[in-house]
Amino acid sequence: MVDALYNEQILELAGGLEKNDRLADPDASVTVTSALCGSRVKIDLKMHAGVVSEYGQEVRACALGQSSAALMKKTVVGQTPAQIHKAAREMRAMLKEGGDPPGGAWVGYAVLVPARDHRSRHASVLLPFDGVEKAIAEIEKRSDPAETVA
């Protein structure tokens, strides 16, 4: 079962991740850590006109967390907070309730379906989503409510 979890696609994504590509001047910078496994992701985010315009990260995680972070890096720029929140809900449902993987721009996350059978890995897979949602909340808290896009 572990072999199916760490399949070639997941290992390829993890291996191709630039583990430290922080932004110089982010609108928000947050750190999220999994209490269960110790994985940690620092997220830098910039938003413009209601969409993510730049994304940076520093990743210290297992191959699953690295894969999820690599997918986030490829997908999040150009997405609205609503699209990100929807994808995060779908990822949580995929892992915890056996739901379908996210669709649309987020379809690449289907590679992480094998993680649903490994509860101890869920937090690491979800760290990039947790971090991006936390960064969005910080940006929205500082923004003019009339400019905030849900």
Contact map, one row per residue, 1 for C-alpha under 8 A:
111110000000000000000000000000000000000000000000000000000000000000000000000000000000000000000000000000000000000000000000000000000000000000000000000000
111111000000000000000000000000000000000000000000000000000000000000000000000000000000000000000000000000000000000000000000000000000000000000000000000000
111111100000000000000000000000000000000000000000000000000000000000000000000000000000000000000000000000000000000000000000000000000000000000000000000000
111111100000000000000000000000000000000000000000000000000000000000000000000000000000000000000000000000000000000001000000000000000000000000000000000000
111111100000000000000000000000000000000000000000000000000000000000000000000000000000000000000000000000000000000101100000000000000000000000000000000000
011111110110000000000000000000000000000000000000000000000000001100000000000000000000000000000000000000000000000000000000000000000000000000000000000000
001111111110000000000000000000000000000000000000000000000000000000000000000000000000000000000000000000000000000000000000000000000000000000000000000000
000001111111000000000000000000000000000000000000000000000000000000000000000000000000000000000000000000000000000000000000000000000000000000000000000000
000000111111100000000000000000000000000000000000000000000000000000000000000000000000000000000000000000000000001000000000000000000000000000000000000000
000001111111110000000000000000000000000000000000000000000000001100100000000000000000000000000000000000000000001100000000000000000000000000000000000000
000001111111111000000000000000000000000000000000000000000000001000100000000000000000000000000000000000000000000000000000000000000000000000000000000000
000000011111111100000000000000000000000000000000000000000000000000000000000000000000000000000000000000000000000000000000000000000000000000000000000000
000000001111111110000000000000000000000000000000000000000000000001100110000000000000000000000000000000000000000000000000000000000000000000000000000000
000000000111111110000000000000000000000000000000000000000000001111100100000000000000000000000000000000000000000000000000000000000000000000000000000000
000000000011111110000000000000000000000000000000000000000000000000000000000000000000000000000000000000000000000000000000000000000000000000000000000000
000000000001111111000000000000000000000000000000000000000000000000000100000000000000000000000000000000000000000000000000000000000000000000000000000000
000000000000111111100000000000000000000000000000000000000000000001101100000000000000000000000000000000000000000000000000000000000000000000000000000000
000000000000000111111000000000000000000000000000000000000000000000000100000000000000000000000000000000000000000000000000000000000000000000000000000000
000000000000000011111000000000000000000000000000000000001111000000000000000000000000000000000000000000000000000000000000000000000000000000000000000000
000000000000000001111100000000000000000000000000000000011110000000000000000000000000000000000000000000000000000000000000000000000000000000000000000000
000000000000000001111110000000000000000000000000000000011100000000000000000000000000000000000000000000000000000000000000000000000000000000000000000000
000000000000000000011111000000000000000000110000000000111100000000000000000000000000000000000000000000000000000000000000000000000000000000000000000000
000000000000000000001111110000000000000000011000000001111000000000000000000000000000000000000000000000000000000000000000000000000000000000000000000000
000000000000000000000111110000000000000000000000000000000000000000000000000000000000000000000000000000000000000000000000000000000000000000000000000000
000000000000000000000011111000000000000000000000000000000000000000000000000000000000000000000000000000000000000000000000000000000000000000000000000000
000000000000000000000011111110000000000000011100000000000000000000000000000000000000000000000000000000000000000000000000000000000000000000000000000000
000000000000000000000000111110000000000000011110000000000000000000000000000000000000000000000000000000000000000000000000000000000000000000100000000000
000000000000000000000000011111000000000000011100000000000000000000000000000000000000000000000000000000000000000000000000000000000000001101100000000000
000000000000000000000000011111100000000001111000000000000000000000000000000000000000000000000000000000000000000000000000000000000000001000000000000000
000000000000000000000000000111110000000001110000000000000000000000000000000000000000000000000000000000000000000000000000000000000010011000000000000000
000000000000000000000000000011111000000111100000000000000000000000000000000000000000000000000000000000000000000000000000000000000010000000000000000000
000000000000000000000000000001111100000111000000000000000000000000000000000000000000000000000000000000000000000000000000000000100110000000000000000000
000000000000000000000000000000111110011110000000000000000000000000000000000000000000000000000000000000000000000000000000000000100000000000000000000000
000000000000000000000000000000011111111100000000000000000000000000000000000000000000000000000000000000000000000000000000001100100000000000000000000000
000000000000000000000000000000001111111000000000000000000000000000000000000000000000000000000000000000000000000000000000000000000000000000000000000000
000000000000000000000000000000000111110000000000000000000000000000000000000000000000000000000000000000000000000000000001001000000000000000000000000000
000000000000000000000000000000000111111000000000000000000000000000000000000000000000000000000000000000000000000000000001101100000000000000000000000000
000000000000000000000000000000001111111100000000000000000000100000000000000000000000000000000000000000000000000000000000000000000000000000000000000000
000000000000000000000000000000001110111110000000000000000001110010000000000000000000000000000000000000000000000000000000000100000000000000000000000000
000000000000000000000000000000111100011111000000000000000011100000000000000000000000000000000000000000000000000000000000000000100000000000000000000000
000000000000000000000000000000111000001111100000000000001111100000000000000000000000000000000000000000000000000000000000000000110010000000000000000000
000000000000000000000000000011110000000111110000000000001110000000000000000000000000000000000000000000000000000000000000000000000010000000000000000000
000000000000000000000100000011100000000011111000000000111100000000000000000000000000000000000000000000000000000000000000000000010011001000000000000000
000000000000000000000110011111000000000001111100000000111000000000000000000000000000000000000000000000000000000000000000000000000000001000000000000000
000000000000000000000010011110000000000000111110000111110000000000000000000000000000000000000000000000000000000000000000000000000001001100000000000000
000000000000000000000000011100000000000000011111000111100000000000000000000000000000000000000000000000000000000000000000000000000000000000000000000000
000000000000000000000000001000000000000000001111111111000000000000000000000000000000000000000000000000000000000000000000000000000000000000000000000000
000000000000000000000000000000000000000000000111111110000000000000000000000000000000000000000000000000000000000000000000000000000000000000000000000000
000000000000000000000000000000000000000000000011111000000000000000000000000000000000000000000000000000000000000000000000000000000000000000000000000000
000000000000000000000000000000000000000000000011111100000000000000000000000000011000000000000000000000000000000000000000000000000000000000000000001110
000000000000000000000000000000000000000000000011111110000000000000000000000011111000000000000000000000000000000000000000000000000000000000000000000000
000000000000000000000000000000000000000000001111011111100000000000000000000111111000000000000000000000000000000000000000000000000000000000000000000000
000000000000000000000000000000000000000000001111001111100000000000000000000011000000000000000000000000000000000000000000000000000000000000000000000000
000000000000000000000010000000000000000000001110000111110000000000000000000010000000000000000000000000000000000000000000000000000000000000000000000000
000000000000000000000110000000000000000000111100000111111000000000000000100110000000000000000000000000000000000000000000000000000000000000000000000000
000000000000000000011110000000000000000000111000000001111100000000000000100000000000000000000000000000000000000000000000000000000000000000000000000000
000000000000000000111110000000000000000011110000000000111110000000000000000000000000000000000000000000000000000000000000000000000000000000000000000000
000000000000000000111100000000000000000011100000000000011111000000000000000000000000000000000000000000000000000000000000000000000000000000000000000000
000000000000000000110000000000000000000111000000000000001111100001001000000000000000000000000000000000000000000000000000000000000000000000000000000000
000000000000000000100000000000000000001110000000000000000111110001000000000000000000000000000000000000000000000000000000000000000000000000000000000000
000000000000000000000000000000000000011110000000000000000011111111000000000000000000000000000000000000000000000000000000000100000000000000000000000000
000000000000000000000000000000000000001000000000000000000001111111000000000000000000000000000000000000000000000000000000000100000000000000000000000000
000001000110010000000000000000000000000000000000000000000000111111100000000000000000000000000000000000000000000000000000000000000000000000000000000000
000001000100010000000000000000000000000000000000000000000000111111110000000000000000000000000000000000000000000100100000100110000000000000000000000000
000000000000010000000000000000000000001000000000000000000000111111111000000000000000000000000000000000000000000000000000000111110000000000000000000000
000000000000110010000000000000000000000000000000000000000011111111111100000000000000000000000000000000000000000000000000000000000000000000000000000000
000000000110110010000000000000000000000000000000000000000000001111111110000000000000000000000000000000000000000000000000000010000000000000000000000000
000000000000000000000000000000000000000000000000000000000000000111111111000000000000000000000000000000000000100100000000000011010000000000000000000000
000000000000000010000000000000000000000000000000000000000010000011111111100000000000000000000000000000000000000000000000000000110000000000000000000000
000000000000110111000000000000000000000000000000000000000000000001111111110000000000000000000000000000000000000000000000000000000000000000000000000000
000000000000100000000000000000000000000000000000000000000000000000111111111000000000000000000000000000000001100000000000000000000000000000000000000000
000000000000000000000000000000000000000000000000000000000000000000011111111100000000000000000000000000000000000000000000000000011000000000000000000000
000000000000000000000000000000000000000000000000000000110000000000001111111110000000000000000000000000000000000000000000000000000000000000000000000000
000000000000000000000000000000000000000000000000000000000000000000000111111110000000000000000000000000000000000000000000000000000000000000000000000000
000000000000000000000000000000000000000000000000000000000000000000000011111111100000000000000000000000001100000000000000000000000000000000000000000000
000000000000000000000000000000000000000000000000000100100000000000000001111111100001000000000000000000000000000000000000000000000000000000000000000000
000000000000000000000000000000000000000000000000001111100000000000000000111111100000000000000000000000000000000000000000000000000000000000000000000000
000000000000000000000000000000000000000000000000001110000000000000000000001111110000000000000000000000000000000000000000000000000000000000000000000000
000000000000000000000000000000000000000000000000001100000000000000000000001111111011000000000000000000000000000000000000000000000000000000000000000000
000000000000000000000000000000000000000000000000011100000000000000000000000001111111000000000000000000000000000000000000000000000000000000000000000011
000000000000000000000000000000000000000000000000011100000000000000000000000000111111100000000000000000000000000000000000000000000000100100000000000011
000000000000000000000000000000000000000000000000000000000000000000000000000000011111110000000000000000000000000000000000000000000000000000000000000011
000000000000000000000000000000000000000000000000000000000000000000000000000000111111111000000000000000000000000000000000000000000000000000000000000000
000000000000000000000000000000000000000000000000000000000000000000000000000100111111111100000000000000000000000000000000000000001000100000000000000000
000000000000000000000000000000000000000000000000000000000000000000000000000000001111111110000000000000000000000000000000000000000000100000000000000000
000000000000000000000000000000000000000000000000000000000000000000000000000000000111111111000000000000000000000000000000000000000000000000000000000000
000000000000000000000000000000000000000000000000000000000000000000000000000000000011111111100000000001100100000000000000000000000000000000000000000000
000000000000000000000000000000000000000000000000000000000000000000000000000000000001111111110000000000000000000000000000000001001000000000000000000000
000000000000000000000000000000000000000000000000000000000000000000000000000000000000111111111000000000000000000000000000000000000000000000000000000000
000000000000000000000000000000000000000000000000000000000000000000000000000000000000011111111100001111000000000000000000000000000000000000000000000000
000000000000000000000000000000000000000000000000000000000000000000000000000000000000001111111110000011000000100000000000000001000000000000000000000000
000000000000000000000000000000000000000000000000000000000000000000000000000000000000000111111111100000000000000000000000000001000000000000000000000000
000000000000000000000000000000000000000000000000000000000000000000000000000000000000000011111111111100000000000000000000000000000000000000000000000000
000000000000000000000000000000000000000000000000000000000000000000000000000000000000000001111111111110000000000010010000000000000000000000000000000000
000000000000000000000000000000000000000000000000000000000000000000000000000000000000000000111111111000000000000010111010010000000000000000000000000000
000000000000000000000000000000000000000000000000000000000000000000000000000000000000000000011111111000000000000000010010000000000000000000000000000000
000000000000000000000000000000000000000000000000000000000000000000000000000000000000000000011111111000000000000000000000000000000000000000000000000000
000000000000000000000000000000000000000000000000000000000000000000000000000000000000000000001111111100000000000000010000000000000000000000000000000000
000000000000000000000000000000000000000000000000000000000000000000000000000000000000000001001111111110000000000000000000000000000000000000000000000000
000000000000000000000000000000000000000000000000000000000000000000000000000000000000000001001100011111000000000000000000000000000000000000000000000000
000000000000000000000000000000000000000000000000000000000000000000000000000000000000000001100100001111100010110010000000000000000000000000000000000000
000000000000000000000000000000000000000000000000000000000000000000000000000000000000001001100000000111110110110000000000000000000000000000000000000000
000000000000000000000000000000000000000000000000000000000000000000000000000000000000001000000000000011111110000000000000000000000000000000000000000000
000000000000000000000000000000000000000000000000000000000000000000000000000000000000000000000000000001111110000000000000000000000000000000000000000000
000000000000000000000000000000000000000000000000000000000000000000000000001000000000000000000000000000111111000000000000000000000000000000000000000000
000000000000000000000000000000000000000000000000000000000000000000000000001000000000001000000000000001111111100000000000000000000000000000000000000000
000000000000000000000000000000000000000000000000000000000000000000000000000000000000000000000000000011111111110000000000000000000000000000000000000000
000000000000000000000000000000000000000000000000000000000000000000000010000000000000000000000000000000001111111000000000000000000000000000000000000000
000000000000000000000000000000000000000000000000000000000000000000010010000000000000000000100000000011000111111110000000000000000000000000000000000000
000000000000000000000000000000000000000000000000000000000000000000000000000000000000000000000000000011000011111110000000000000000000000000000000000000
000000001100000000000000000000000000000000000000000000000000000000000000000000000000000000000000000000000001111111000000000000000000000000000000000000
000010000100000000000000000000000000000000000000000000000000000100010000000000000000000000000000000000000000111111110000000010000000000000000000000000
000000000000000000000000000000000000000000000000000000000000000000000000000000000000000000000110000010000000111111110000000000000000000000000000000000
000110000000000000000000000000000000000000000000000000000000000000000000000000000000000000000000000000000000001111111100000000000000000000000000000000
000010000000000000000000000000000000000000000000000000000000000100000000000000000000000000000010000000000000000111111110110000000000000000000000000000
000000000000000000000000000000000000000000000000000000000000000000000000000000000000000000000111010000000000000111111110010000000000000000000000000000
000000000000000000000000000000000000000000000000000000000000000000000000000000000000000000000010000000000000000001111110000000000000000000000000000000
000000000000000000000000000000000000000000000000000000000000000000000000000000000000000000000000000000000000000001111111110000000000000000000000000000
000000000000000000000000000000000000000000000000000000000000000000000000000000000000000000000011000000000000000000111111110000000000000000000000000000
000000000000000000000000000000000001100000000000000000000000000000000000000000000000000000000000000000000000000000000111111000000000000000000000000000
000000000000000000000000000000000000100000000000000000000000000100000000000000000000000000000000000000000000000000100111111110000000000000000000000000
000000000000000000000000000000000000000000000000000000000000000000000000000000000000000000000010000000000000000000110111111111000000000000000000000000
000000000000000000000000000000000101100000000000000000000000000000000000000000000000000000000000000000000000000000000001111111100000000000000000000000
000000000000000000000000000000000100101000000000000000000000110110000000000000000000000000000000000000000000000000000000111111100000000000000000000000
000000000000000000000000000000000000000000000000000000000000000110110000000000000000000000000000000000000000000100000000111111110000000000000000000000
000000000000000000000000000000000000000000000000000000000000000010010000000000000000000100110000000000000000000000000000011111111100000000000000000000
000000000000000000000000000000011100000110000000000000000000000010001000000000000000000000000000000000000000000000000000001111111110000000000000000000
000000000000000000000000000000000000000010100000000000000000000010011001000000000000000000000000000000000000000000000000000011111111000000000000000000
000000000000000000000000000000000000000000000000000000000000000000000001000000000001000100000000000000000000000000000000000001111111100000000000000000
000000000000000000000000000000010000000000000000000000000000000000000000000000000000000000000000000000000000000000000000000001111111110000000000000000
000000000000000000000000000001110000000011100000000000000000000000000000000000000000000000000000000000000000000000000000000000111111111000000000000000
000000000000000000000000000000000000000000101000000000000000000000000000000000000000000000000000000000000000000000000000000000011111111100000000000000
000000000000000000000000000000000000000000000000000000000000000000000000000000001001100000000000000000000000000000000000000000001111111110000000000000
000000000000000000000000000001000000000000000000000000000000000000000000000000000000000000000000000000000000000000000000000000000111111111000000000000
000000000000000000000000000111000000000000111000000000000000000000000000000000000000000000000000000000000000000000000000000000000011111111100000000000
000000000000000000000000000100000000000000001000000000000000000000000000000000001000000000000000000000000000000000000000000000000001111111110000000000
000000000000000000000000000000000000000000000000000000000000000000000000000000000000000000000000000000000000000000000000000000000000111111111000000000
000000000000000000000000000100000000000000000000000000000000000000000000000000000000000000000000000000000000000000000000000000000000011111111100000000
000000000000000000000000001100000000000000000000000000000000000000000000000000000000000000000000000000000000000000000000000000000000001111111110000000
000000000000000000000000000000000000000000000000000000000000000000000000000000000000000000000000000000000000000000000000000000000000000111111111100100
000000000000000000000000000000000000000000000000000000000000000000000000000000000000000000000000000000000000000000000000000000000000000011111110000000
000000000000000000000000000000000000000000000000000000000000000000000000000000000000000000000000000000000000000000000000000000000000000001111111000000
000000000000000000000000000000000000000000000000000000000000000000000000000000000000000000000000000000000000000000000000000000000000000000111111101100
000000000000000000000000000000000000000000000000000000000000000000000000000000000000000000000000000000000000000000000000000000000000000000010111111100
000000000000000000000000000000000000000000000000000000000000000000000000000000000000000000000000000000000000000000000000000000000000000000010011111100
000000000000000000000000000000000000000000000000000000000000000000000000000000000000000000000000000000000000000000000000000000000000000000000001111100
000000000000000000000000000000000000000000000000010000000000000000000000000000000000000000000000000000000000000000000000000000000000000000000011111110
000000000000000000000000000000000000000000000000010000000000000000000000000000000000000000000000000000000000000000000000000000000000000000010011111111
000000000000000000000000000000000000000000000000010000000000000000000000000000011100000000000000000000000000000000000000000000000000000000000000001111
000000000000000000000000000000000000000000000000000000000000000000000000000000011100000000000000000000000000000000000000000000000000000000000000000111
